[in-house]
């Protein structure tokens, strides 16, 4: 990669990391904190406070992506981060669960994922795009692992209000990165991408179905895995990071060569299908051989391998085949279905586990992954383009 591409990848990954760390820090401790908040004894409201962010993300990803096609990437990203800061402040000052929900709704309204991903595509050449997407995906995985370790200690030190203030500070730091560190964005066509053009593209919609399934499976796993680590693995909640952190780091070690092979040899589709197949194997393995700490840790590591490969390859694939004038719109649809999968996964996982037992969750996820594999098998591989000279940066 050129110096400008490396700078773009690192800075955009930092924006995602700063924003996602603030969100992830809340998840391990909010359910416990809610008991101390007026209205926090209503589990439906507690669930809404956690999931409201995903709902507004799902609703607004497409408008934000389309707006970035029309008005430029950076202004839209900064506006979204300002909304995120405002939501964090409201949640930090909240005196009851309703105001926390309002803050979370406003946090989610800053739906910048599509615009950031589109900017990453604008600033990188095709042959290096998957590497940059991998950098962004890896940053999310790393801050997730970090949040599992840091959240209980941070909550003990500054409380939930302090975590929300910290979240606001991280988003302000992300705004600074956008304005001062991210390379100047090339001009984008000042035209709104045609929504129907994106929805009627079979290749794009199969990728969109895939990200929906991937993140639905991810959320259902976090409904089940922590309880399984306690009940079957004998590992207390405070020590779960001892499984999560090595799993994430080992998965990065496996993901990097897979992404390099996919790019250099033009094996994007083969690597992609292998990762979806691994996802099927993980869900079946959890169902049939998921008892005990070491089996759980092994399957979790393999899940992260598949997840990180797919997180890197899918948005890169979309950016390569989406029309140039509708790239933000296409990535907006993609991120909308990603957010919908995150939200619905928790609901579906909890319902299945309550009605039919934990085994039904992994079997349902395996079935969805098989459907995804069948849908993806007939896709055309993304085009390989002639390498352009590196631009100075």
N, C-alpha and C positions, 0 to 999 in steps of 0.2 A: 504494500500500500504506500501511497505517497504521504509525505508529512501532513498534508491537509486532511487526507482521509483518516489517518491515525488520530489527528486532533479532533476531527468530527466524531469519530467513533467513541473516543474516551469521554469527550464532553457531553455527548448525548446520552451515553450510558450513565454518566454522573447525574444528569437531570432525572432520568428514570429512578436511579438509586436513591437520590435525596427525597424524591416524592414518595416512593414505595416504602422506604424505611419508616417514614412517619405513619403510614397506614399499617404496616405489619406490626409495629410496636404496640398498637392498640389491641390486636387480636388475642394474644395469649393472656391478657389480664382484664379485659373489659367485662367479661361475664362475672368475674369475682367482684369487681368494683361496682357493678350495677346494683348490687344488694344494698349499697350505702346511699343510693340516689333516690329521691322521691320518684315513685313510679317504676323503679327498677325491679320491683317484685313481679311485674308482669312480663313473663318470658317472651310473649309475642312482641312487646315493645323493645325488649333487649335484642331480640333477633332482628327487628326492624332497624334498630340503631346500628347494628353490625352490617346489615345487608343493604341499607338505603344508599350507601355509596355506589354499590354495583348497579342499582336500578337507574340512578341518574346518569351514571356512566353509559349504560346501555342506550338510554334515550338520546343522549347528546353527542355520542361519538360521530355519527354521520353528519350532523350539522357542523361540528367543529372541523371534521375532515374536509367537507365541502367548502367551508369558509377559508380554510388554508389554501385551497385551490384558487380562490378568488382574491383574497387579500394578502396572501403571503404566509409562510409558515411561522416566522418568529413573532409577529404581532399576535397571532392566535394563541401560540404557546404561552406568551407572557400574560395575556388576558386570562387564560385558563388557570395559570398559577396564582394570579391575583385572587380569583374566586376561591381557590383552594386555601389560600392564606386567610381569607375572610371566614370561610367555614370553620377553620381550625380555631380562630379567635372566638367565634360564637360558641363552639363546643367547650373551649377552655373556660369561658365565663358562665356556662350553663348551670342552672340551679336545679334542674329536673331532667328527666329522661326525654321529655318532648323537645327541649331546646338542644339537647345533644343530637337528637334525630335531625333537627333543623340544620345543625352544623354539619352533620354527615352528608345530608342532601346537598348542601352548598359545596362541600369538598368534592363530591362526585360530579357536580356541574362543571368543574374544571377538567373536561374530558379531552386531554391533550395527547393521548397515546397515538391516535392516527396522525396528527400533525407532526409529532416528533419522529415517528417512523417514516413518514413521507419526506421529512427533511433529511433523514439519514439516507434515504434513497436518492435524493437530489444531490447530495454531497459526495456520493461514492459511485465508482464505475461498477458495471454489472459483475465483473469477475471478482470483485472484492466485497460485494454487498452482503453476502451471507456471513462473512467474517464480522462485519460491523453489527449485523443483527445478532450474531452470537455474543458479541461484547455486551450488547444491551440486555439480552436474555440472561447472560451470566451475572451481570450486575444485580438483576432482580433476584436470582437464586442466592447470591452471596448475602444480600441485605436481609433476605428472609431468614437465612440461617443465623445471621447476626442478631436479628430481632428476637429470635427464640432464646438467645443467651442473655441479651441486654434488657429485655422488657421487664422481667421480674425485679431486677436490681434497680432499674430506672423508676419503676412504679413505687418501690419502697422508699426511694430517695426524694422524689418530687411529686408523687401522686398522679392521678389521671389528668388533672388540670395542667400539671407541669409537662406531661407527655404531649398534650395538645399544643401548648405553647412551643415546645420543642419542634413539633411538626410544622408549625407556622414558620419558625426560624429556618428549618430545612428548605421549605418552599421558597422563602426569600433568597436563600443561597442559590437555589436553582434558577431563579430569575436573573441573578447576577451572572451565572454561568451562561445563560442564553444570550445575554447582551454583550458580555465581555470576552467569552472564551470560544463559543461555537463559531466556526468560520462563517463568513458572510454567505448568505444563501443565494443561489442563482435565481434569477427571475422565473416565476412560474407563470404559465398561461393564465391571463386574467379572464377565466371563463369557468363557470360552475360545471363540474362533471355531471353528465346526464345519469341520473339515478337508475333509470330503466336499463341503460346500457350495461351497467355493472350487474344488476340483478339477472339479466338474461344471458350473461356469460357463464356457460356451464363449467368452465375451468375455474373461474373465480369462486363460484358458489360451492364447488366441491371442497375448495380450500377453506371457505367460510364454514361449511358444515364440519370440517375437520377441527378447526380451532374451537368451535362450540363443544364438540365431543371431548377434546383434550382438556378443556378447563372445567367442564362438568365432571369428568373423571377426577381431576385434581381436587376439586372441592369435596366430592363424596369420599375420597380417601382421607381427607383431614377430618371428616366426620367420624371415621372408623379407626384410623391408625393410632391416634393417641390412646384411645381406650384399649386397643389391642396390645399396645406396648405395656400398659399397666397390668391388664388382666392376664395376658399370655406371656409377655416378656418379663414381667416382674420388675419393671423399671418405673420409678416414681416420676411424676410429671416434671419436677424440677431437673431431672437428669435426662430428659428426652433429647436435649441438644447434643448429647454424646452420640446419639444415633444420627440425628439430622445433619449435623455439621460434617462428619466424615462422608456421609452419603452424598451430600452436595458437592464436596471437593473431589471425590472419586469420580462422580459423574462428569465433572468438567474435564478431568483428565481423559475420559473416554470420548467426550463430545468433540474436543478440539481436533483430533485427527480425522474424525468422521466428517466434520465440516470441510476440512482441507481437501480430503479425497473427493467430496461432493463437488467442490468448486474446480479443482485443478483437472480432474479427469472427466468432468461432465457427468458425474454419477448422481446428480441431485435426486432424481426419481428413485433410483435404487436405494440410496441411503434413507430417503424419506419413507419408502415402503417398509424397509427393514425396521425403522423406528416404530412405525405403527404396529407391525407384527410383534415387536418386543412389548409394546403396550398390552396387546392381547395376552401374551405369555405371562406378564406380570399379574394381570387380574385373575387368570386361571390359577397361577401359582399361589396367590394369596388365598384363594378359595380352597385349594387342595392341600397345600403344604405351607400354610401360614402360621403354624403354631410354634411359639418359642421366639426368643429374642433374636438369635442369629438368622433364622429364616426371614423374619420380618425385616431385619436390617438389610439382608441381601435383596429382597424384592423391592424394598424402598429405594435402594441404590440403583437398581436396574430401571425403576420407574423414572428416577431423575435423569438417567442417561437418555431414555427415550424422550422425556419431556423437553430436555434442553436442546436436543437435536431438532425436534419439531418446532420449538420456539424460535430457533435460528433460521430454519429453512423455509417455513411457511410465509412469514412476511416478506422475505427476500423474493420468493417465488411470485407472490402477488405483485410486488413492485416491478418485476420484470415483464409481466404479461398484461398489467393494467394499462389502459390508454393514458398517454402522457398528460392529457388535459383533465383526467379524472382519477389521478393517482390518490389524492387525498380522500376523495369520495369512496374509492375502492377500499382503502385502508380503514375508513370510517365504518363501512359495513362489516369488515373483518373484526374490528375492535368491538363493535356492537354485539356481535355474536359471541365474542370472547367473554364480554361482561355478562351476557345472558347465561352463558354456560356456568360462570362462577356463581351467579345467583341461584340458578335452578338446581345446580349440583347439590348444594346444601339442603335444599328443600326435598329433593328426590332421595338423597341418601338417608336423611332422617326418617322420611316416611317409610322407605323400604325396610330399614333396620327395625323400625318399631312394629311394622305389620308382619314381616316375613323373616326377620333375623338377619344378622350381619352377612351371612353367606350370599343372600340375595343381592346385596350391593355390588360385590365383586363380579357376580355372574352377569348382572345387568350391564355393568361397565364393560365386561368382556364382549357382550353381544353388540354394544354400541361401537366398540373398537373394530369388531369384525365388519360391521356395516361400513364403517369408514374405510377400512382396507379394501373392501370390494369396490366402493365408489372411487377410490384413488387409483386403483389398479389400471383403469383405462385412460387415465389422464395423459396428456402430452407433456413430455419433459419441458422445462423452461428452455428458451433458446440460448444457445451459446453464441456469444458475439465476439468479434475480433477485438483483441485488447488494444485499447487506445493508449497513447503516450501519457505517462503520469504528469499531472499538473503540479506546478510548483506551489508550495504552500508554506 
